[in-house]
Amino acid sequence: MNPNILFMTIFLIILSQTNSVPIPNTNVFTEYIGAEFNNVKFSDVPINPTLQFHFLLSFAIDYDTSSGSTPTNGKFNVFWDSNNLSPSHVSAIKKANPNVKVGLSLGGDTAPSGGSAFFKPFSIDSWVSNAVKTLTQIIQQYNLDGIDIDYEHFSSDTHTFAECIGRLIKTLKNNNVISFASIAPFDDDQVQSHYQALWNKYGDLIDYVNFQFYAYDKGTTVSQFIDYFNTQSSNYHGGKVLTSFISDGSGGLSPENGFFKACDQLKQQGKLHGIFIWSADDSKKNE
């Protein structure tokens, strides 16, 4: 068995275990999927029926496929492996597993051209209008449940980002298009300033903070990981901050070096809201 699949299976068991004193909000497991076109399928990922299990299709990008380089001001297109992760595949995995929800992630690190995927709206109003329209179409076509915000590069100020993303989430929720929203920041000054501006004004609309703890140095220790988690929980005060690892082992605290131990400590303290993994594609690639 692929060791990453084994790690996930073991941790899903740990995550679903109950204690003598119940601890709320420890039952969310999220996996990003589809970004690297490794022919990964939903059925490749072990699904524990006792958990809220979220897949995040990666990525939808507001990028112009015809020009090859021009951002499209909120006009999103699908850039995940839609051959293996199609609307029919989404329907099938949700039908077979009532605890599964599927969302899409916006932005990501890299544009299809190979450059960075920048957040670069022409105006707040036009970006929100276009994003609501195009994302509603994609979400309804794929029968999706939520969105995740994973912009990592910015050509806008923090106010513009906060207003665009905040209004987008609010409108999609008010229109009953989505039932959950998450954000995926990491510890970088520009990234944090944008996401914290969003959190400070629209944090009540954001259900999960998928913090990229694997962006910290490879070889992170358990005690360092706990410190990082407590710091980010303070930065996103009141939010459900999920722990995370990267399945290719390139950064952060790995399962081999104590990720389970750190999560167990957080669970005993009543702080473990769930985990996420980047990504199913890397697990598939490493089989």
N, C-alpha and C positions, 0 to 999 in steps of 0.2 A: 504494500500500500504506500502511496505517496506520503512521506512524513508530514507534509502540510495538512493533508486530509486527516491523518491520524491525530495531529495536534488539535485540529478543529473539532473532531469527534470527542476527544477527551475533554476539551474545554466546554463544549456544549453540555456535557454531563455535569461538570462542575458548576456551570452557570445556572443550571436548572435545579440543583440540589436545594432543598429547603433547610433552614436552621430551626432550632427550637424557638427562637424569637424571629418572626417573619420580618424581612427587610424588603420594603417596597421598591419597585422599579429596577429590578435586577434581571429582567428577563427579555432584553432586546439584543438580538444578534443581527448585524448588518454586514453584507458582503458586496463590494463593488465588483462589477462583472461586465465584460464585453469590450474593454478599451483596447486590448492588444491583439484581437483577432486570432486567438489561439484555438479556435473551434471549441471553446468551453460552452457547456450547456447548463441550464439550471439543474438538470438531473445529475450533474457531476458533483454537486455540493451536498453533503449530508445535512438533512433538515431535521432538527429535533422538534417534535410536535408540541412540546410543552412551552416553547418560547415564541415570542413575537419575532418572526423571521423576515428581515427586509433585504431584498435585492435592490441594488442601485445600478441601473443601466448607465454605462459611461462611454461617451458623453453626448449631450445635446449642446451644440455650439452655434452661436449667432455669427455665422461665417458664410460668405458667399461662395458657393461651389462653382459658379460659372466663371468668376474672375480669378479665383485661386488665391486671393490675398486680402480682399476687402471685407472688413466687418460689416454686418448688415443691421446694426442698430436694433437688436432685439428680435430679428427674424431668424428663428432657430431651425436647424436641421439636425437629423439623426446622424451621429458618427460612431455608433457602436456596431458590433457584429450582428446586424439585423438578419443575416441568414440563419444563424443559430439561436438568435434571441428575437424572434418575430412576434407579432401580436398573437398568433396561434400558440406559440410556446409559452407566452405569458399566461394566456387563458388556461392552458393545460396544467402548468405548475400550481396556479392558484386553485384550480378545481381539485387537484389531487391533494393539496395541502391547505386547508382552510386558515391556518395560522400564518400563511405567507402573504406579504404585501410587496409590491414591486413599484419602485420609483425610478426617476431619472436624475442624473447629476448634470449640472450645468457648468460649462467652461472647461475645467481641467487645466493641465499644464501646457499642452502642446496643441497648436492648430494643425489642421490637415496638411498645410504647406510645409510643416516642419518647424516653423517659428513658434513663438510663445502665443498662447491664446489670451489676448488682452481684453479686459473690460473697457470698452471705448464707446459709450453712447453719444449720439449726436445731441440729444436733449432728454431730460427725464421723462417728459410726457410722451414723446414719440417712442422711446425705448419701451416703456411700460405697456403702451398700447399694442405695439408689435409683439412683445413677448407674451402678453396675455393671449393674443389671438393665435400665434403659432404654437405655443406650448399647449394650449387647450386642445388644439387639433391633434398634436402628437399624443398627449395623455389619453384622450378619448379613443384614438385609433388603437393604442396599445393596451387600453384598459388598465391604466396605471393609478397608483394611489397617492404618490407624493413627489416632492422635488427636493434635491440636495444642491446646495450652492458651493461650488468648488473652484471659483475664480482664484487664480494665484498671481496674476499680473494685471496691473492697473494703469490706464491712461486717463484717469478721472480722479477728482478729489473724493474725500471720504463722504461728504454730504451727498454727492450725486449717487455713489454706490449704495448708501444706506436708503435713500429715497427710492431708487429704482428697484432694488431687491425687496425692500420692505413693502412697497406698494404692490409689487408682483405677488408676493406671498399672500398678502391681505386680500387681494382681488380673487385669486384662485381659491382661497378658502371660503370667502364670502359667496362665491359662485358654486360652491360644492364640487369643484373640479378635483381638489386634493384633500386628503385627510391628515397629512403630516408634512412637515418641512424640517430640513436640517441644514446646518452649515458645516464646512470642513476647513477651518483655519489651521495654521501652524505657526511656530514661533519665529516670526520674521517681523521686523518693525512695520514695514509698509502693509503687509498682510494683516497684522493685528490691528493696526489703526483703522483699516477699512471695516473689518468684521466687528470690532468693538463699537464703532460708530453705528453700525446696523443693529447690534445687540442693544445698545443703550436706548434706541428709539423703538425698535420693533421686536425686542427679545421675547415679549409675551406671545408672539406668533410662531416662534421657533421651538420645535419639539425636542430636537436633539442637537448637541454639538459634537460632531464627528472629528474631534481634534486629532491631528496627524502627529501622534507621539513618535512615530517612526522617523519623523524628520529630524529628531535629535540624533546625536552621534551613535554610530554602531558601538556596541559595548556598554550601553547604558546599564547601570546597576539597578537592582530592585529599589534601593533607598532613593536613588536619583529619580527613578520613575515616579515614586510616590510623591516626591517633592514637586516634580513637574505637574503631576495631576492636581495637587492641591493649589498650585499657582494658577493653573488655567481654570480651575473651578472658581477661584476668586475673580479672575478676569471676566468670566461669564457667570457671574453670581446668580444663583437660582436656577441655572440651566442644568439639563441632564447631559453632563459631559461623559462621552463614552471613551473607554480605553481602546487602544489599537495596537496592532503590529502589522508589519509588511511581510508577506509570505515568501519573498525571495531573500529575507534575512539581511538586507543591505543597510538597515539603520534601526535605531531605537533598541528597545528591549525585546529580545527574541524569546519564543517559547522554550528553547533549549536552555536559556540563561536566567529564567525566572519570571517570565511573563505571568504564568499561572499563579505563582506565589504572590506577586504584586496584586493581582486581581482578587485573590482570596483575602488578602489583608484589607483591601478596600471594601470588599463585601462584608467582612466582619465589622467594619466601621460604619456600615450603612451608606457607603458612598458609591457603590458599584451600580451604575444605571444600565450597563450593558457593554458590549464590545463591538468593534468592527474590524474588518480585515481588508487591506489592499494587497492582493486582489485574487479573485478566482482565476483570472487569466494566468497570473504567475504560478499559482498552484498547479494549474493544468500544464504549463510549460515545463515545470520541474518534475513531472511524472517520469 
